[in-house]
Amino acid sequence: MSQKNETTLLVLSLAVTLALVAAGLWYFKKFFAPTASAPNPLVKVQISAGEKLLITSQATPEKQAGVQAIAAGNYKEAVSQLEKSLQTHRNDPEALAYLNNARIGNQKSYTIAVSVPIGTEVNPAQEILRGVAQAQNEINQSGGIKSVPLKVVIANDDNDPRIAQQIANNLVKNQDILGVVGNFGSDVTLAAGKAYQEGQLVLISPTSTTVQLSGFGNYVFRTVPSDRFAAAALSRYMLNQLKKQKASIFFNSSSNYSKSLKDEFTTALFGDGGQVVSEFDFNSPTFNASDSVQQAVKQGVEVLMLAPNSAMLDKALQVVQVNNKRLILLGGDSVYNSKTLQVGQQAAVGMVLAVAWHTLGDPQSPFPKAANQLWGSEVNWRTALAYDAAKALILGIERNPSRTGVQQALSSSDFSATGSAGEIKFLPSGDRNRPVQLVKIQRGTRTRWGFEFVPVLK
């Protein structure tokens, strides 16, 4: 074979090889490599305006019948069945939202959605739903938004960023949706927030506090104060009220919320003249509550700052128990949980937490009493701030019932809605313009465990 033929054959061989490699890469990307935009067929998106039951635990036969009636378009039967269900299970927010939707039927309405972690965090999910359902119930009973009733669509995002993103894509495509309340965890809100921002659909989170949401986009808001406000309040309390200088922080390195609160507290404390002596990571495979507290004691630490996310609350409560009141305890809003009272007991007495809302924080507010009458028990901060998020969307829709109109209303310098405790106003960053509330754990009779949270008097 001539040298020319050999060269030609080599070039052809190389071309065929490159073509096969390119084809292989195309096939891999098409069928195996994940993409941000393509929906994952293994992810089940659950969205319902009443035609599907999302919260199956403790569902009454009447509630199941009501959902089936909505699916069949028999709204009169649905109203009858859901009213019966609420008579036996009055604190069911899904049933109340579906009841209000059934009462509307096919008549003209405005629609908002709420994205909550029903599959993984059903209690917080219901707490958020109670706030939205209460706001919906109030506006519809008062005649609607300029005589137009409000529908609520519920989505289960499982507190999973992938699912929340796909739900966001679905809601963006549904032009009837004028705003969304959600999500629960900061990581999930950050993931879903991108889709809402790109789709120009307002998202208001009632529970995500990470500083990464500040200025995230002009369609992303929140009714819960930023971690920066919580950290500053705890730092000032530690230095000015407790007269302590040295702290150790317990956090979860895999949580945006937890890292955010840790970083903001560290910055605030150093800026105010204090010192963070050490950090302990709940997510470390070698984490040991007893050893960590002992190390902090040896380092001359005076205060333990607990900044877990919800998934790490149990480990934070281990710290509370082994500390057993040796060092002063501070904490973020994830510790503001009835489980802290139940498990912490006497070891938790005196712990101070920075939270967004407490039922006794504003004695003049009519919201706590109205919530108690509606649900048959006290509600917590998640319900209050979800109520605020829904109230903000309602006023935005009242000003201009379009997606851009709602965004412009919320961004306006003169926007002010009446919420669970005072007015709802937003900063240009999308943050709630409101200080945090400090609460302390003490013995009391307002819970069945003999301990309660009470506001710290200024």
N, C-alpha and C positions, 0 to 999 in steps of 0.2 A: 504493500500500500504506500502511495506517495505521501510525502510530508504534508502536501496541500490537503489531501483527503483526510489524513490523520487530524489535521487542525480543524477541518470542517466537522468531523465526527465529534471531536472534543467540545466544540462550541454547541453542537446540537445536544450532546449529552448534558452539558451544563444548563442549557435552556430548559430541557425536560425536567431536570432535577429542581431548578428554581420554580418551575410551574407546579410541580408536585408539592413542594414545600408551601408555596402560596395557597394552593388548594387546601392543604392540610390545616394551615392557620385559619383560613376562612371557615372551614368546617368546624374547627374547635371553637372559634368565637361564636359561630351561629348556634351551636347546639350545647356547648358546655360553659363557655365563659359568661359570668353574670354581667348584666348591664344595669345602669341606674334607672333607665327609662322603661325597660321591658318588664311587664308584670311577671312575678314568679308564680307559676301554676300551682305550686305547693302551698302558697299563702292563700288562706280563705278569707276573703273580704266580707265582713258581716255588717250590713247597713240596713236599718229598718225604720219606717215611719209608723209601724204598728202591725204590718203584715207578717212580721217574723218575731218570735220570742227570743230575745238575746240573753236575758237573765233567767235561767231555768231553775235556779235554786229557790225552793219555797214558792214556786208558782202555783197559785190556786187553780182549781178546775175552771172557775169563772174567768180568770185571766187568760187561760189557754183558749177558752171558748171565744173570748173577746177578740183575741188576735186572729183566730180563724175567721171570725165574722168580718174583720177589717179586710183580710185577704180576699174574701168573697165579695167585698163591696157592700155588705149589709151593715151600714153604719148605725142604724137604730138598734140592732141587736148587740153590736159591739159596745155601744154606750151603756146599755142595760147590764151587760155582763161585767164590764170593767168597773162600773159603779158598785156592783155587788162585791167584786174582788177587793176594792178599796175599803169597803165596810169591815171586812175581816182582816185586812192587811193594809192599814192606812198609810204606813211609811214607805210604800213601794213607789219610787219615782218613775220607773218605767211605765207602770200602769197608769199613773196620772198623766204623763205625757201622751200616751196612746189614747187615753180617754178624751183629752182635749183635741187631739187630731181627729178622732172619730166624730166628735161633735161638729167639727168643721166639715167633714165629708168632702164633697167635690166643689164646695163653694170657694170663691177667691180667698187666698190667704198669702201671707208672707212666710218664708221658711228660713230657719236657722238649723244648724247641726251641732251636735256635741260628740266629741271623740274621747272615749274613756276606756280604761283597761279592764273590761268586764271579765275576760278569761283568766287573768293573772292576779288582779287586785280588785276583787269584786266589791269590797267594802268602800275603799276610796272612790271607786267608780260610782257607786250609789250615792255617796256623799256629794259628788260633783253633780250628778243627775238631779238630786233634790233641789239644788240651787237653781238650775235651769228650769226644771218643771215648776217650781214655785213662781219664778218670774213669768213664765208662760201662763200659768193659771191666773195670776193677778191681772195681767194685761188683757186676757180674753174675758175675764169676768167684768172688767171695767169697760168693755165695748170694743177692745182691739186697738190696733195702731191706726188711728183715724178711721175707725169703724171696720178695719180689716183684721181678722184674727191671725194669730201666730201659730204655725206648725213647728214641731221639733222633730228632727231626724236624729236617730241615735246610731252611733258606730262603735264597734268593739275593736280597739286597736291592740289589745293584749299588752300594752306598754312596750311594744316592739317597733323599733324605728322603721323596719321594712314594711310592716303592715300599715303603720300610720302613714307612711309615704304613699302607699297604694290607695288608702282611703282618701287621702288628700287629693290625689289625681282624680278619683271618682267624683268627689264632691265638687272639684273645680269644673268638671264637665257638666255637672247638673246646674244649669243656669238658674234654677229656682232658688238655690241656696244663696243667701245674701250675707252670711257670716257664720263663723264656726267658733265654738267654745272648746278648747283643748290645747295641749294634751296634758297628761299627768306628769310624767317624768321629764326632766330637762333634756336628756339625750333624745328622747322621742320628739319633743317639741322642736328641737333644733333640726332634726331630720325632716319632719313634716313641714316645718316652716318654710323650707326652700320651695316646696311645691306650691304652698299657698301664696308665697311672695311672687313666684313666677306666673301663677295663674291669676294673680290680682284678686284674691279672695281674702277678706279680713279674718285673721285668727287672733283670738284673745285667750291666753292661757291664764287659768286661775291659780295654778300651783307651781309653775316652772320658774325658779328663782335665779338660775345661773346668769352671771354677768354677760355671757356670750350672746344673750338675747337682746341686750341693750344695743339699739341701733341696727338690729339684724335686718330690718327692712321696713318700709313704710306701710306694709299691710300686716305687720306682726306687732301685737300689743300684749300687755298682761295686767291683770288686776292685783297680783301679788307683788309686794315690793321686792326689789332686787336684793341679791345677797350682799351687795355693798352697803345697803341701809342696815341690814341685820347685823353685819360684822361691826359696823361703826357703833351701833347701839350696845352691843356686847362689850366691845373694847372700852367704851366710856364707862359702862357700869362697873367693869372689873377694876379700872384705875381710880375712878372718882368715888364710887360707892363702897366697893370692897377694899380699896386701898391696897390692891395686890399688883405685882409687877411681872411675875414669871408664869408662863403657861406652857402646857403641852397640848398638841392637837391630835385627835383621833379622826381619821378620814378614810375614804375609799378611793384609791387611785384610779379605779375603773369607772367612776361616776363623774360626769361633768358638773353636776350640782355640788357634790361633795368637795371636789377639787376647787370649785369656784368659791365656796364658803370658806374653805381653809385658806386660800390665797388672799381673799379679801380681809379675813380676820387678822392674818399675819401682817398685811400691809397697814391696816388700821392700828393695830397694837404697837407696831414699831413707830408709826407716825405720831402716836399719842404718848410715847415715852416708855412703853412696856417692852417685853421680850418674849418671843416664842423660843423656848429652850430645845424642844424636841418634837418630832412628829412620829406617829405610829399609824401604819397602814393596815386597816381591817382586811384588805385584799391580799396581804402577804401570806404565803403558805406557812410561814413561821410565826404568825401573829399569835400571841398569848396574852390574854387580858391581865392575868395576875403578874406576869413578868413585866409587862409594860407599865403598869401602875407602880410597881416596885422601883423600876428604873427612874420614873418621874420623881418619886419621893427622894431617891438618892441624889438626883440632880438639883434638889432644892426648889422644885416646882410647887407653886401654890394653888394653881387652877388647872383643871382638866377641861378642855373645850371639845365637846363631842359633835362631830359634823358627819354623821353617817347619812347615807341615802336610805330609803325604805328597806332595801334588801339587806342592809347591814345593821338594822335596828337591834336584832338579837345580840350581836357582838357588842354593840354599844351598851346594852343593858347588862352584859357580863362585866363590863368595866364599872358600871354603877354599883353592882353588887360587890365585886372584890375591893373596890375603893372604900365602900362602907363608911362614907362621910369623912374619910381622912383628909382629902383635898376637896376644895370647892368645885362644884360642877356647873358648867355653862353648856348650852346646846343650841342647835339650829331647829328649824321647824319640823324636820322629820322625826325628832324626838317628842314632838307635841302630839302624843298618841296615847290612847287609853291603855295600851299595853305597857307603857312606861309606868303608869300608876299601878297596874296590876302586878307587874314583875318587880319593879323597883322598890315599891313599898317604902319602908322607913329609910332605906339606903338612898332613896331619891329625894328625900325631903330637903328643901333648900335650893335645889337645882333651879337655875334661871334660864329661860329659853326666850329667844327672839322669834316672835310669831307675827303673822299678818293681822290676826283678828281674834278677839275673845268675846264670848257672849256677854260678859260683864264690863267690857272695855268702854262701851258708850251707852250709859243708862238712858239716854234720851232717844235712842234709835228704836223705831217700832218693829224692826225686822226680827229680833230674837223672839218676841212674843208671837208675832204672826207665824213664824216658822214652827214654834212649839204647838200652836193651835192646829196647824196643818198636818204636821207629821207625828204629833203625839209625844215628842221628846225634844230635848235640846239638840241643836245642830252644831257642827264644828266649823272651823275656819274654811275648809274646802267648800262646804255648802255656801257659806257667806260670800266667798270670792267668786264662785261660779255664778251665784245670783247676781253679783256685781257685773260680771262679764256679760251675762244675758241682758241685764238692764242697759248696759252701754250699747249693745247691738240694737236693742229695741229703740232707744232714742236716736241712734244713727239712722235706722230705717225710717223712723218718723220724720227726720229731717229730709232725707232723700232716699227712697226705696230702690236703690241700685247698688251694685258692688262698689263702684267708684264713689258714689254718693256717701255710703257708709264710711269708707276710708277717709274721705275728706271731712266728714262730720267729726269723727274721732280725733283727727289731727288738728282740728281747728282750735285756736287759742281760747275761744269762748265756750268750748264744749264742757258741760258739767251735768252729770246724771246723779240722781239720788240713789245711794246704794245701801248696803247693810250697816254701814257706820260712816255717815257723812257723805261728801260728794265724791264722785268718780271723775278724775281728771288725769290726762296723760301728758307726760313730758314729750318733747320732740323725739326722744330715743324710743318711744313706745312704752316706757316704764310708767308704772302707777306713781302719781305724785302724792305720796302718802307715807308717813313714818311708820315704823314697826311698833308692835306692842310687846313689852317684856312681861312675862308671866313667871310665877314661882310655884313650886310644888309644896304643898303643906297638907296636914291632916284636915279632913273635912267630911261633910255628910252629903255632898252633892253627887257622889258616885258610890257604887256598891262596894268599892274596894277600901273605902275609908280615907282616901287621899284625893286631892283635887288640884287643878291649876287655878291660880287666882292672879289678877293683874298686879304688877308691881307698882306701888304708888310712887308718883314722881315727887 
